Amino acid sequence: MTQTAESFKENYQKLQEIAQKLSDTSEVDIDELVPMVDDATRAYQLCKSRIEAVESALSNRLENDSKNDSMEHEQHD
């Protein structure tokens, strides 16, 4: 598995862990809150960036495939 994919998985897992910790705890230690929010924000941004990169790559791939299909149909006509 590539480092980027692993990084996404690790960051997504971190988001899940922080969300679970916050939902399971009736009182959050105020000293832990800021570091948790910082970690969650960083993990979220990395995941979002990776998703956007994959969406862009897929979109480009689909556009290229569509153009290639159009060119093949024009050549056969």
N, CA, C, O and CB atoms as a CASP TS submission, in Angstrom:
PFRMAT TS
TARGET T0000
AUTHOR 0000-0000-0000
METHOD Language model
MODEL 1
PARENT N/A
ATOM      1  N   MET     1       0.847  -1.186   0.000  1.00  0.00           N
ATOM      2  CA  MET     1       0.000   0.000   0.000  1.00  0.00           C
ATOM      3  C   MET     1       0.887   1.242   0.000  1.00  0.00           C
ATOM      4  O   MET     1       1.942   1.262   0.635  1.00  0.00           O
ATOM      5  CB  MET     1      -0.961   0.002   1.227  1.00  0.00           C
ATOM      6  N   THR     2       0.462   2.251  -0.700  1.00  0.00           N
ATOM      7  CA  THR     2       1.276   3.458  -0.806  1.00  0.00           C
ATOM      8  C   THR     2       1.243   4.256   0.484  1.00  0.00           C
ATOM      9  O   THR     2       0.326   4.112   1.293  1.00  0.00           O
ATOM     10  CB  THR     2       0.799   4.321  -1.964  1.00  0.00           C
ATOM     11  N   GLN     3       2.235   5.085   0.668  1.00  0.00           N
ATOM     12  CA  GLN     3       2.313   5.935   1.857  1.00  0.00           C
ATOM     13  C   GLN     3       1.138   6.888   1.927  1.00  0.00           C
ATOM     14  O   GLN     3       0.614   7.139   3.012  1.00  0.00           O
ATOM     15  CB  GLN     3       3.617   6.720   1.869  1.00  0.00           C
ATOM     16  N   THR     4       0.707   7.432   0.780  1.00  0.00           N
ATOM     17  CA  THR     4      -0.393   8.385   0.762  1.00  0.00           C
ATOM     18  C   THR     4      -1.687   7.725   1.212  1.00  0.00           C
ATOM     19  O   THR     4      -2.430   8.293   2.013  1.00  0.00           O
ATOM     20  CB  THR     4      -0.561   8.982  -0.633  1.00  0.00           C
ATOM     21  N   ALA     5      -1.960   6.531   0.702  1.00  0.00           N
ATOM     22  CA  ALA     5      -3.175   5.817   1.096  1.00  0.00           C
ATOM     23  C   ALA     5      -3.132   5.488   2.585  1.00  0.00           C
ATOM     24  O   ALA     5      -4.136   5.626   3.283  1.00  0.00           O
ATOM     25  CB  ALA     5      -3.344   4.525   0.263  1.00  0.00           C
ATOM     26  N   GLU     6      -1.983   5.060   3.066  1.00  0.00           N
ATOM     27  CA  GLU     6      -1.841   4.743   4.485  1.00  0.00           C
ATOM     28  C   GLU     6      -2.044   5.997   5.324  1.00  0.00           C
ATOM     29  O   GLU     6      -2.675   5.952   6.380  1.00  0.00           O
ATOM     30  CB  GLU     6      -0.458   4.122   4.771  1.00  0.00           C
ATOM     31  N   SER     7      -1.508   7.108   4.851  1.00  0.00           N
ATOM     32  CA  SER     7      -1.660   8.362   5.557  1.00  0.00           C
ATOM     33  C   SER     7      -3.141   8.739   5.668  1.00  0.00           C
ATOM     34  O   SER     7      -3.592   9.210   6.712  1.00  0.00           O
ATOM     35  CB  SER     7      -0.871   9.471   4.847  1.00  0.00           C
ATOM     36  N   PHE     8      -3.890   8.527   4.585  1.00  0.00           N
ATOM     37  CA  PHE     8      -5.325   8.810   4.615  1.00  0.00           C
ATOM     38  C   PHE     8      -5.996   7.931   5.663  1.00  0.00           C
ATOM     39  O   PHE     8      -6.778   8.411   6.484  1.00  0.00           O
ATOM     40  CB  PHE     8      -5.966   8.582   3.218  1.00  0.00           C
ATOM     41  N   LYS     9      -5.683   6.639   5.624  1.00  0.00           N
ATOM     42  CA  LYS     9      -6.301   5.705   6.572  1.00  0.00           C
ATOM     43  C   LYS     9      -5.963   6.079   8.014  1.00  0.00           C
ATOM     44  O   LYS     9      -6.830   6.052   8.888  1.00  0.00           O
ATOM     45  CB  LYS     9      -5.844   4.267   6.281  1.00  0.00           C
ATOM     46  N   GLU    10      -4.719   6.421   8.253  1.00  0.00           N
ATOM     47  CA  GLU    10      -4.294   6.793   9.607  1.00  0.00           C
ATOM     48  C   GLU    10      -5.006   8.056  10.078  1.00  0.00           C
ATOM     49  O   GLU    10      -5.452   8.132  11.223  1.00  0.00           O
ATOM     50  CB  GLU    10      -2.774   7.001   9.655  1.00  0.00           C
ATOM     51  N   ASN    11      -5.109   9.033   9.205  1.00  0.00           N
ATOM     52  CA  ASN    11      -5.764  10.279   9.586  1.00  0.00           C
ATOM     53  C   ASN    11      -7.263  10.106   9.770  1.00  0.00           C
ATOM     54  O   ASN    11      -7.853  10.717  10.661  1.00  0.00           O
ATOM     55  CB  ASN    11      -5.497  11.343   8.548  1.00  0.00           C
ATOM     56  N   TYR    12      -7.879   9.285   8.942  1.00  0.00           N
ATOM     57  CA  TYR    12      -9.305   9.005   9.086  1.00  0.00           C
ATOM     58  C   TYR    12      -9.562   8.278  10.414  1.00  0.00           C
ATOM     59  O   TYR    12     -10.527   8.572  11.119  1.00  0.00           O
ATOM     60  CB  TYR    12      -9.820   8.157   7.889  1.00  0.00           C
ATOM     61  N   GLN    13      -8.684   7.331  10.734  1.00  0.00           N
ATOM     62  CA  GLN    13      -8.787   6.612  12.006  1.00  0.00           C
ATOM     63  C   GLN    13      -8.641   7.580  13.181  1.00  0.00           C
ATOM     64  O   GLN    13      -9.358   7.465  14.175  1.00  0.00           O
ATOM     65  CB  GLN    13      -7.713   5.502  12.090  1.00  0.00           C
ATOM     66  N   LYS    14      -7.720   8.526  13.068  1.00  0.00           N
ATOM     67  CA  LYS    14      -7.516   9.511  14.130  1.00  0.00           C
ATOM     68  C   LYS    14      -8.792  10.334  14.336  1.00  0.00           C
ATOM     69  O   LYS    14      -9.185  10.600  15.472  1.00  0.00           O
ATOM     70  CB  LYS    14      -6.318  10.439  13.793  1.00  0.00           C
ATOM     71  N   LEU    15      -9.433  10.735  13.241  1.00  0.00           N
ATOM     72  CA  LEU    15     -10.693  11.475  13.348  1.00  0.00           C
ATOM     73  C   LEU    15     -11.756  10.648  14.057  1.00  0.00           C
ATOM     74  O   LEU    15     -12.482  11.158  14.911  1.00  0.00           O
ATOM     75  CB  LEU    15     -11.191  11.888  11.959  1.00  0.00           C
ATOM     76  N   GLN    16     -11.843   9.379  13.703  1.00  0.00           N
ATOM     77  CA  GLN    16     -12.821   8.502  14.347  1.00  0.00           C
ATOM     78  C   GLN    16     -12.545   8.350  15.840  1.00  0.00           C
ATOM     79  O   GLN    16     -13.468   8.375  16.654  1.00  0.00           O
ATOM     80  CB  GLN    16     -12.819   7.131  13.679  1.00  0.00           C
ATOM     81  N   GLU    17     -11.280   8.194  16.190  1.00  0.00           N
ATOM     82  CA  GLU    17     -10.909   8.039  17.597  1.00  0.00           C
ATOM     83  C   GLU    17     -11.251   9.294  18.408  1.00  0.00           C
ATOM     84  O   GLU    17     -11.774   9.196  19.518  1.00  0.00           O
ATOM     85  CB  GLU    17      -9.411   7.728  17.718  1.00  0.00           C
ATOM     86  N   ILE    18     -10.959  10.454  17.856  1.00  0.00           N
ATOM     87  CA  ILE    18     -11.246  11.709  18.560  1.00  0.00           C
ATOM     88  C   ILE    18     -12.753  11.891  18.711  1.00  0.00           C
ATOM     89  O   ILE    18     -13.231  12.273  19.779  1.00  0.00           O
ATOM     90  CB  ILE    18     -10.630  12.915  17.806  1.00  0.00           C
ATOM     91  N   ALA    19     -13.495  11.619  17.653  1.00  0.00           N
ATOM     92  CA  ALA    19     -14.962  11.737  17.723  1.00  0.00           C
ATOM     93  C   ALA    19     -15.524  10.779  18.758  1.00  0.00           C
ATOM     94  O   ALA    19     -16.410  11.147  19.529  1.00  0.00           O
ATOM     95  CB  ALA    19     -15.601  11.459  16.347  1.00  0.00           C
ATOM     96  N   GLN    20     -15.014   9.549  18.783  1.00  0.00           N
ATOM     97  CA  GLN    20     -15.480   8.559  19.758  1.00  0.00           C
ATOM     98  C   GLN    20     -15.153   8.996  21.185  1.00  0.00           C
ATOM     99  O   GLN    20     -15.983   8.873  22.086  1.00  0.00           O
ATOM    100  CB  GLN    20     -14.849   7.187  19.470  1.00  0.00           C
ATOM    101  N   LYS    21     -13.955   9.502  21.379  1.00  0.00           N
ATOM    102  CA  LYS    21     -13.539   9.955  22.712  1.00  0.00           C
ATOM    103  C   LYS    21     -14.434  11.096  23.193  1.00  0.00           C
ATOM    104  O   LYS    21     -14.842  11.129  24.354  1.00  0.00           O
ATOM    105  CB  LYS    21     -12.059  10.408  22.695  1.00  0.00           C
ATOM    106  N   LEU    22     -14.734  12.031  22.288  1.00  0.00           N
ATOM    107  CA  LEU    22     -15.592  13.156  22.665  1.00  0.00           C
ATOM    108  C   LEU    22     -17.025  12.715  22.944  1.00  0.00           C
ATOM    109  O   LEU    22     -17.677  13.257  23.836  1.00  0.00           O
ATOM    110  CB  LEU    22     -15.585  14.210  21.569  1.00  0.00           C
ATOM    111  N   SER    23     -17.512  11.746  22.198  1.00  0.00           N
ATOM    112  CA  SER    23     -18.898  11.310  22.412  1.00  0.00           C
ATOM    113  C   SER    23     -19.040  10.397  23.632  1.00  0.00           C
ATOM    114  O   SER    23     -20.112  10.334  24.233  1.00  0.00           O
ATOM    115  CB  SER    23     -19.412  10.589  21.173  1.00  0.00           C
ATOM    116  N   ASP    24     -17.966   9.689  24.000  1.00  0.00           N
ATOM    117  CA  ASP    24     -18.022   8.787  25.153  1.00  0.00           C
ATOM    118  C   ASP    24     -17.805   9.499  26.488  1.00  0.00           C
ATOM    119  O   ASP    24     -18.142   8.959  27.542  1.00  0.00           O
ATOM    120  CB  ASP    24     -16.989   7.701  24.995  1.00  0.00           C
ATOM    121  N   THR    25     -17.255  10.686  26.445  1.00  0.00           N
ATOM    122  CA  THR    25     -16.880  11.390  27.662  1.00  0.00           C
ATOM    123  C   THR    25     -17.916  12.458  27.994  1.00  0.00           C
ATOM    124  O   THR    25     -18.233  13.307  27.162  1.00  0.00           O
ATOM    125  CB  THR    25     -15.486  12.021  27.514  1.00  0.00           C
ATOM    126  N   SER    26     -18.433  12.408  29.203  1.00  0.00           N
ATOM    127  CA  SER    26     -19.396  13.430  29.598  1.00  0.00           C
ATOM    128  C   SER    26     -18.688  14.754  29.900  1.00  0.00           C
ATOM    129  O   SER    26     -19.253  15.827  29.688  1.00  0.00           O
ATOM    130  CB  SER    26     -20.200  12.963  30.824  1.00  0.00           C
ATOM    131  N   GLU    27     -17.450  14.670  30.394  1.00  0.00           N
ATOM    132  CA  GLU    27     -16.657  15.872  30.646  1.00  0.00           C
ATOM    133  C   GLU    27     -15.297  15.705  29.994  1.00  0.00           C
ATOM    134  O   GLU    27     -14.572  14.748  30.270  1.00  0.00           O
ATOM    135  CB  GLU    27     -16.510  16.143  32.172  1.00  0.00           C
ATOM    136  N   VAL    28     -14.962  16.641  29.131  1.00  0.00           N
ATOM    137  CA  VAL    28     -13.664  16.610  28.456  1.00  0.00           C
ATOM    138  C   VAL    28     -12.676  17.421  29.279  1.00  0.00           C
ATOM    139  O   VAL    28     -12.977  18.527  29.728  1.00  0.00           O
ATOM    140  CB  VAL    28     -13.765  17.166  26.996  1.00  0.00           C
ATOM    141  N   ASP    29     -11.494  16.853  29.468  1.00  0.00           N
ATOM    142  CA  ASP    29     -10.428  17.571  30.158  1.00  0.00           C
ATOM    143  C   ASP    29     -10.058  18.777  29.305  1.00  0.00           C
ATOM    144  O   ASP    29      -9.622  18.631  28.163  1.00  0.00           O
ATOM    145  CB  ASP    29      -9.181  16.649  30.415  1.00  0.00           C
ATOM    146  N   ILE    30     -10.234  19.950  29.860  1.00  0.00           N
ATOM    147  CA  ILE    30      -9.997  21.194  29.122  1.00  0.00           C
ATOM    148  C   ILE    30      -8.573  21.260  28.570  1.00  0.00           C
ATOM    149  O   ILE    30      -8.344  21.849  27.513  1.00  0.00           O
ATOM    150  CB  ILE    30     -10.260  22.401  30.024  1.00  0.00           C
ATOM    151  N   ASP    31      -7.618  20.659  29.280  1.00  0.00           N
ATOM    152  CA  ASP    31      -6.234  20.662  28.823  1.00  0.00           C
ATOM    153  C   ASP    31      -6.025  19.755  27.607  1.00  0.00           C
ATOM    154  O   ASP    31      -5.059  19.925  26.862  1.00  0.00           O
ATOM    155  CB  ASP    31      -5.318  20.228  29.953  1.00  0.00           C
ATOM    156  N   GLU    32      -6.922  18.801  27.409  1.00  0.00           N
ATOM    157  CA  GLU    32      -6.822  17.906  26.253  1.00  0.00           C
ATOM    158  C   GLU    32      -7.598  18.431  25.055  1.00  0.00           C
ATOM    159  O   GLU    32      -7.359  17.997  23.928  1.00  0.00           O
ATOM    160  CB  GLU    32      -7.323  16.521  26.619  1.00  0.00           C
ATOM    161  N   LEU    33      -8.513  19.346  25.277  1.00  0.00           N
ATOM    162  CA  LEU    33      -9.415  19.788  24.215  1.00  0.00           C
ATOM    163  C   LEU    33      -8.692  20.471  23.056  1.00  0.00           C
ATOM    164  O   LEU    33      -8.906  20.105  21.900  1.00  0.00           O
ATOM    165  CB  LEU    33     -10.442  20.727  24.785  1.00  0.00           C
ATOM    166  N   VAL    34      -7.850  21.445  23.342  1.00  0.00           N
ATOM    167  CA  VAL    34      -7.162  22.172  22.271  1.00  0.00           C
ATOM    168  C   VAL    34      -6.262  21.234  21.449  1.00  0.00           C
ATOM    169  O   VAL    34      -6.314  21.280  20.220  1.00  0.00           O
ATOM    170  CB  VAL    34      -6.324  23.323  22.864  1.00  0.00           C
ATOM    171  N   PRO    35      -5.446  20.394  22.081  1.00  0.00           N
ATOM    172  CA  PRO    35      -4.641  19.464  21.271  1.00  0.00           C
ATOM    173  C   PRO    35      -5.507  18.507  20.440  1.00  0.00           C
ATOM    174  O   PRO    35      -5.152  18.175  19.309  1.00  0.00           O
ATOM    175  CB  PRO    35      -3.714  18.656  22.178  1.00  0.00           C
ATOM    176  N   MET    36      -6.642  18.062  20.998  1.00  0.00           N
ATOM    177  CA  MET    36      -7.530  17.184  20.232  1.00  0.00           C
ATOM    178  C   MET    36      -8.105  17.901  19.020  1.00  0.00           C
ATOM    179  O   MET    36      -8.165  17.335  17.928  1.00  0.00           O
ATOM    180  CB  MET    36      -8.664  16.669  21.116  1.00  0.00           C
ATOM    181  N   VAL    37      -8.524  19.137  19.213  1.00  0.00           N
ATOM    182  CA  VAL    37      -9.072  19.912  18.097  1.00  0.00           C
ATOM    183  C   VAL    37      -7.979  20.166  17.050  1.00  0.00           C
ATOM    184  O   VAL    37      -8.242  20.084  15.850  1.00  0.00           O
ATOM    185  CB  VAL    37      -9.666  21.259  18.604  1.00  0.00           C
ATOM    186  N   ASP    38      -6.776  20.470  17.493  1.00  0.00           N
ATOM    187  CA  ASP    38      -5.663  20.666  16.555  1.00  0.00           C
ATOM    188  C   ASP    38      -5.394  19.402  15.751  1.00  0.00           C
ATOM    189  O   ASP    38      -5.233  19.460  14.532  1.00  0.00           O
ATOM    190  CB  ASP    38      -4.394  21.087  17.308  1.00  0.00           C
ATOM    191  N   ASP    39      -5.344  18.255  16.436  1.00  0.00           N
ATOM    192  CA  ASP    39      -5.114  16.977  15.755  1.00  0.00           C
ATOM    193  C   ASP    39      -6.247  16.666  14.780  1.00  0.00           C
ATOM    194  O   ASP    39      -6.003  16.225  13.657  1.00  0.00           O
ATOM    195  CB  ASP    39      -4.974  15.839  16.781  1.00  0.00           C
ATOM    196  N   ALA    40      -7.478  16.896  15.213  1.00  0.00           N
ATOM    197  CA  ALA    40      -8.632  16.615  14.363  1.00  0.00           C
ATOM    198  C   ALA    40      -8.637  17.522  13.137  1.00  0.00           C
ATOM    199  O   ALA    40      -8.934  17.069  12.032  1.00  0.00           O
ATOM    200  CB  ALA    40      -9.934  16.786  15.153  1.00  0.00           C
ATOM    201  N   THR    41      -8.316  18.781  13.322  1.00  0.00           N
ATOM    202  CA  THR    41      -8.291  19.726  12.210  1.00  0.00           C
ATOM    203  C   THR    41      -7.230  19.326  11.191  1.00  0.00           C
ATOM    204  O   THR    41      -7.478  19.344   9.986  1.00  0.00           O
ATOM    205  CB  THR    41      -8.030  21.153  12.719  1.00  0.00           C
ATOM    206  N   ARG    42      -6.063  18.968  11.676  1.00  0.00           N
ATOM    207  CA  ARG    42      -4.972  18.553  10.782  1.00  0.00           C
ATOM    208  C   ARG    42      -5.355  17.278  10.031  1.00  0.00           C
ATOM    209  O   ARG    42      -5.161  17.187   8.819  1.00  0.00           O
ATOM    210  CB  ARG    42      -3.663  18.330  11.584  1.00  0.00           C
ATOM    211  N   ALA    43      -5.894  16.305  10.744  1.00  0.00           N
ATOM    212  CA  ALA    43      -6.295  15.042  10.118  1.00  0.00           C
ATOM    213  C   ALA    43      -7.397  15.278   9.084  1.00  0.00           C
ATOM    214  O   ALA    43      -7.376  14.693   8.001  1.00  0.00           O
ATOM    215  CB  ALA    43      -6.773  14.035  11.188  1.00  0.00           C
ATOM    216  N   TYR    44      -8.353  16.131   9.423  1.00  0.00           N
ATOM    217  CA  TYR    44      -9.441  16.449   8.498  1.00  0.00           C
ATOM    218  C   TYR    44      -8.906  17.087   7.213  1.00  0.00           C
ATOM    219  O   TYR    44      -9.301  16.706   6.111  1.00  0.00           O
ATOM    220  CB  TYR    44     -10.455  17.388   9.171  1.00  0.00           C
ATOM    221  N   GLN    45      -8.013  18.048   7.364  1.00  0.00           N
ATOM    222  CA  GLN    45      -7.457  18.731   6.191  1.00  0.00           C
ATOM    223  C   GLN    45      -6.688  17.758   5.293  1.00  0.00           C
ATOM    224  O   GLN    45      -6.795  17.835   4.069  1.00  0.00           O
ATOM    225  CB  GLN    45      -6.535  19.879   6.633  1.00  0.00           C
ATOM    226  N   LEU    46      -5.921  16.853   5.885  1.00  0.00           N
ATOM    227  CA  LEU    46      -5.180  15.870   5.100  1.00  0.00           C
ATOM    228  C   LEU    46      -6.128  14.922   4.370  1.00  0.00           C
ATOM    229  O   LEU    46      -5.908  14.606   3.201  1.00  0.00           O
ATOM    230  CB  LEU    46      -4.231  15.075   6.001  1.00  0.00           C
ATOM    231  N   CYS    47      -7.174  14.470   5.048  1.00  0.00           N
ATOM    232  CA  CYS    47      -8.158  13.590   4.412  1.00  0.00           C
ATOM    233  C   CYS    47      -8.889  14.317   3.292  1.00  0.00           C
ATOM    234  O   CYS    47      -9.065  13.770   2.203  1.00  0.00           O
ATOM    235  CB  CYS    47      -9.165  13.068   5.449  1.00  0.00           C
ATOM    236  N   LYS    48      -9.309  15.534   3.554  1.00  0.00           N
ATOM    237  CA  LYS    48     -10.031  16.323   2.554  1.00  0.00           C
ATOM    238  C   LYS    48      -9.158  16.556   1.325  1.00  0.00           C
ATOM    239  O   LYS    48      -9.627  16.426   0.194  1.00  0.00           O
ATOM    240  CB  LYS    48     -10.484  17.672   3.150  1.00  0.00           C
ATOM    241  N   SER    49      -7.905  16.896   1.542  1.00  0.00           N
ATOM    242  CA  SER    49      -6.974  17.135   0.448  1.00  0.00           C
ATOM    243  C   SER    49      -6.802  15.873  -0.400  1.00  0.00           C
ATOM    244  O   SER    49      -6.782  15.948  -1.628  1.00  0.00           O
ATOM    245  CB  SER    49      -5.615  17.604   0.995  1.00  0.00           C
ATOM    246  N   ARG    50      -6.681  14.739   0.241  1.00  0.00           N
ATOM    247  CA  ARG    50      -6.503  13.475  -0.476  1.00  0.00           C
ATOM    248  C   ARG    50      -7.757  13.131  -1.279  1.00  0.00           C
ATOM    249  O   ARG    50      -7.654  12.692  -2.425  1.00  0.00           O
ATOM    250  CB  ARG    50      -6.172  12.336   0.511  1.00  0.00           C
ATOM    251  N   ILE    51      -8.920  13.322  -0.702  1.00  0.00           N
ATOM    252  CA  ILE    51     -10.172  13.048  -1.404  1.00  0.00           C
ATOM    253  C   ILE    51     -10.292  13.948  -2.633  1.00  0.00           C
ATOM    254  O   ILE    51     -10.669  13.484  -3.709  1.00  0.00           O
ATOM    255  CB  ILE    51     -11.383  13.253  -0.463  1.00  0.00           C
ATOM    256  N   GLU    52      -9.974  15.224  -2.476  1.00  0.00           N
ATOM    257  CA  GLU    52     -10.040  16.150  -3.602  1.00  0.00           C
ATOM    258  C   GLU    52      -9.057  15.750  -4.700  1.00  0.00           C
ATOM    259  O   GLU    52      -9.379  15.866  -5.883  1.00  0.00           O
ATOM    260  CB  GLU    52      -9.754  17.580  -3.133  1.00  0.00           C
ATOM    261  N   ALA    53      -7.878  15.287  -4.334  1.00  0.00           N
ATOM    262  CA  ALA    53      -6.886  14.856  -5.327  1.00  0.00           C
ATOM    263  C   ALA    53      -7.386  13.629  -6.089  1.00  0.00           C
ATOM    264  O   ALA    53      -7.209  13.537  -7.304  1.00  0.00           O
ATOM    265  CB  ALA    53      -5.533  14.546  -4.645  1.00  0.00           C
ATOM    266  N   VAL    54      -8.004  12.697  -5.385  1.00  0.00           N
ATOM    267  CA  VAL    54      -8.532  11.501  -6.033  1.00  0.00           C
ATOM    268  C   VAL    54      -9.698  11.866  -6.952  1.00  0.00           C
ATOM    269  O   VAL    54      -9.791  11.357  -8.069  1.00  0.00           O
ATOM    270  CB  VAL    54      -8.981  10.466  -4.980  1.00  0.00           C
ATOM    271  N   GLU    55     -10.584  12.744  -6.489  1.00  0.00           N
ATOM    272  CA  GLU    55     -11.705  13.187  -7.328  1.00  0.00           C
ATOM    273  C   GLU    55     -11.197  13.846  -8.604  1.00  0.00           C
ATOM    274  O   GLU    55     -11.724  13.593  -9.687  1.00  0.00           O
ATOM    275  CB  GLU    55     -12.609  14.164  -6.553  1.00  0.00           C
ATOM    276  N   SER    56     -10.188  14.680  -8.484  1.00  0.00           N
ATOM    277  CA  SER    56      -9.616  15.357  -9.645  1.00  0.00           C
ATOM    278  C   SER    56      -8.992  14.355 -10.613  1.00  0.00           C
ATOM    279  O   SER    56      -9.190  14.453 -11.824  1.00  0.00           O
ATOM    280  CB  SER    56      -8.569  16.382  -9.201  1.00  0.00           C
ATOM    281  N   ALA    57      -8.247  13.403 -10.085  1.00  0.00           N
ATOM    282  CA  ALA    57      -7.613  12.392 -10.935  1.00  0.00           C
ATOM    283  C   ALA    57      -8.668  11.560 -11.657  1.00  0.00           C
ATOM    284  O   ALA    57      -8.528  11.271 -12.845  1.00  0.00           O
ATOM    285  CB  ALA    57      -6.696  11.478 -10.098  1.00  0.00           C
ATOM    286  N   LEU    58      -9.722  11.176 -10.942  1.00  0.00           N
ATOM    287  CA  LEU    58     -10.789  10.392 -11.575  1.00  0.00           C
ATOM    288  C   LEU    58     -11.514  11.206 -12.635  1.00  0.00           C
ATOM    289  O   LEU    58     -11.840  10.690 -13.704  1.00  0.00           O
ATOM    290  CB  LEU    58     -11.787   9.898 -10.525  1.00  0.00           C
ATOM    291  N   SER    59     -11.762  12.453 -12.348  1.00  0.00           N
ATOM    292  CA  SER    59     -12.434  13.326 -13.303  1.00  0.00           C
ATOM    293  C   SER    59     -11.600  13.471 -14.569  1.00  0.00           C
ATOM    294  O   SER    59     -12.128  13.382 -15.677  1.00  0.00           O
ATOM    295  CB  SER    59     -12.703  14.703 -12.680  1.00  0.00           C
ATOM    296  N   ASN    60     -10.297  13.693 -14.406  1.00  0.00           N
ATOM    297  CA  ASN    60      -9.400  13.808 -15.555  1.00  0.00           C
ATOM    298  C   ASN    60      -9.379  12.511 -16.361  1.00  0.00           C
ATOM    299  O   ASN    60      -9.389  12.531 -17.591  1.00  0.00           O
ATOM    300  CB  ASN    60      -7.978  14.168 -15.093  1.00  0.00           C
ATOM    301  N   ARG    61      -9.351  11.397 -15.658  1.00  0.00           N
ATOM    302  CA  ARG    61      -9.330  10.094 -16.330  1.00  0.00           C
ATOM    303  C   ARG    61     -10.605   9.898 -17.136  1.00  0.00           C
ATOM    304  O   ARG    61     -10.556   9.461 -18.285  1.00  0.00           O
ATOM    305  CB  ARG    61      -9.164   8.951 -15.306  1.00  0.00           C
ATOM    306  N   LEU    62     -11.744  10.220 -16.537  1.00  0.00           N
ATOM    307  CA  LEU    62     -13.015  10.060 -17.234  1.00  0.00           C
ATOM    308  C   LEU    62     -13.110  10.989 -18.441  1.00  0.00           C
ATOM    309  O   LEU    62     -13.617  10.595 -19.491  1.00  0.00           O
ATOM    310  CB  LEU    62     -14.175  10.321 -16.280  1.00  0.00           C
ATOM    311  N   GLU    63     -12.628  12.212 -18.294  1.00  0.00           N
ATOM    312  CA  GLU    63     -12.635  13.157 -19.419  1.00  0.00           C
ATOM    313  C   GLU    63     -11.753  12.646 -20.554  1.00  0.00           C
ATOM    314  O   GLU    63     -12.144  12.713 -21.720  1.00  0.00           O
ATOM    315  CB  GLU    63     -12.157  14.553 -18.960  1.00  0.00           C
ATOM    316  N   ASN    64     -10.572  12.138 -20.227  1.00  0.00           N
ATOM    317  CA  ASN    64      -9.672  11.609 -21.251  1.00  0.00           C
ATOM    318  C   ASN    64     -10.264  10.392 -21.944  1.00  0.00           C
ATOM    319  O   ASN    64     -10.165  10.256 -23.164  1.00  0.00           O
ATOM    320  CB  ASN    64      -8.327  11.250 -20.638  1.00  0.00           C
ATOM    321  N   ASP    65     -10.880   9.505 -21.165  1.00  0.00           N
ATOM    322  CA  ASP    65     -11.522   8.333 -21.755  1.00  0.00           C
ATOM    323  C   ASP    65     -12.660   8.751 -22.672  1.00  0.00           C
ATOM    324  O   ASP    65     -12.846   8.171 -23.741  1.00  0.00           O
ATOM    325  CB  ASP    65     -12.041   7.392 -20.661  1.00  0.00           C
ATOM    326  N   SER    66     -13.415   9.748 -22.260  1.00  0.00           N
ATOM    327  CA  SER    66     -14.528  10.240 -23.066  1.00  0.00           C
ATOM    328  C   SER    66     -14.019  10.848 -24.370  1.00  0.00           C
ATOM    329  O   SER    66     -14.601  10.624 -25.431  1.00  0.00           O
ATOM    330  CB  SER    66     -15.347  11.275 -22.278  1.00  0.00           C
ATOM    331  N   LYS    67     -12.935  11.617 -24.292  1.00  0.00           N
ATOM    332  CA  LYS    67     -12.349  12.220 -25.489  1.00  0.00           C
ATOM    333  C   LYS    67     -11.820  11.138 -26.431  1.00  0.00           C
ATOM    334  O   LYS    67     -11.994  11.224 -27.647  1.00  0.00           O
ATOM    335  CB  LYS    67     -11.216  13.194 -25.105  1.00  0.00           C
ATOM    336  N   ASN    68     -11.177  10.126 -25.863  1.00  0.00           N
ATOM    337  CA  ASN    68     -10.647   9.038 -26.683  1.00  0.00           C
ATOM    338  C   ASN    68     -11.772   8.281 -27.383  1.00  0.00           C
ATOM    339  O   ASN    68     -11.645   7.918 -28.552  1.00  0.00           O
ATOM    340  CB  ASN    68      -9.819   8.076 -25.824  1.00  0.00           C
ATOM    341  N   ASP    69     -12.863   8.045 -26.676  1.00  0.00           N
ATOM    342  CA  ASP    69     -14.016   7.386 -27.273  1.00  0.00           C
ATOM    343  C   ASP    69     -14.588   8.218 -28.411  1.00  0.00           C
ATOM    344  O   ASP    69     -14.946   7.669 -29.453  1.00  0.00           O
ATOM    345  CB  ASP    69     -15.089   7.126 -26.218  1.00  0.00           C
ATOM    346  N   SER    70     -14.679   9.515 -28.234  1.00  0.00           N
ATOM    347  CA  SER    70     -15.199  10.415 -29.272  1.00  0.00           C
ATOM    348  C   SER    70     -14.299  10.398 -30.498  1.00  0.00           C
ATOM    349  O   SER    70     -14.777  10.380 -31.632  1.00  0.00           O
ATOM    350  CB  SER    70     -15.327  11.852 -28.731  1.00  0.00           C
ATOM    351  N   MET    71     -12.995  10.403 -30.261  1.00  0.00           N
ATOM    352  CA  MET    71     -12.046  10.399 -31.379  1.00  0.00           C
ATOM    353  C   MET    71     -12.135   9.088 -32.156  1.00  0.00           C
ATOM    354  O   MET    71     -12.044   9.095 -33.384  1.00  0.00           O
ATOM    355  CB  MET    71     -10.607  10.618 -30.868  1.00  0.00           C
ATOM    356  N   GLU    72     -12.312   7.968 -31.461  1.00  0.00           N
ATOM    357  CA  GLU    72     -12.422   6.675 -32.119  1.00  0.00           C
ATOM    358  C   GLU    72     -13.677   6.622 -32.979  1.00  0.00           C
ATOM    359  O   GLU    72     -13.641   6.107 -34.096  1.00  0.00           O
ATOM    360  CB  GLU    72     -12.433   5.543 -31.087  1.00  0.00           C
ATOM    361  N   HIS    73     -14.791   7.152 -32.467  1.00  0.00           N
ATOM    362  CA  HIS    73     -16.035   7.175 -33.229  1.00  0.00           C
ATOM    363  C   HIS    73     -15.900   8.058 -34.463  1.00  0.00           C
ATOM    364  O   HIS    73     -16.450   7.721 -35.511  1.00  0.00           O
ATOM    365  CB  HIS    73     -17.190   7.665 -32.354  1.00  0.00           C
ATOM    366  N   GLU    74     -15.187   9.173 -34.371  1.00  0.00           N
ATOM    367  CA  GLU    74     -14.992  10.069 -35.515  1.00  0.00           C
ATOM    368  C   GLU    74     -14.140   9.411 -36.577  1.00  0.00           C
ATOM    369  O   GLU    74     -14.379   9.594 -37.771  1.00  0.00           O
ATOM    370  CB  GLU    74     -14.349  11.380 -35.071  1.00  0.00           C
ATOM    371  N   GLN    75     -13.143   8.642 -36.150  1.00  0.00           N
ATOM    372  CA  GLN    75     -12.259   7.980 -37.101  1.00  0.00           C
ATOM    373  C   GLN    75     -12.987   6.876 -37.856  1.00  0.00           C
ATOM    374  O   GLN    75     -12.682   6.627 -39.022  1.00  0.00           O
ATOM    375  CB  GLN    75     -11.043   7.407 -36.383  1.00  0.00           C
ATOM    376  N   HIS    76     -13.943   6.214 -37.216  1.00  0.00           N
ATOM    377  CA  HIS    76     -14.678   5.131 -37.850  1.00  0.00           C
ATOM    378  C   HIS    76     -15.776   5.630 -38.763  1.00  0.00           C
ATOM    379  O   HIS    76     -16.244   4.885 -39.624  1.00  0.00           O
ATOM    380  CB  HIS    76     -15.262   4.232 -36.810  1.00  0.00           C
ATOM    381  N   ASP    77     -16.191   6.850 -38.602  1.00  0.00           N
ATOM    382  CA  ASP    77     -17.301   7.387 -39.412  1.00  0.00           C
ATOM    383  C   ASP    77     -16.859   7.789 -40.791  1.00  0.00           C
ATOM    384  O   ASP    77     -17.672   8.257 -41.588  1.00  0.00           O
ATOM    385  CB  ASP    77     -17.928   8.574 -38.727  1.00  0.00           C
TER
END
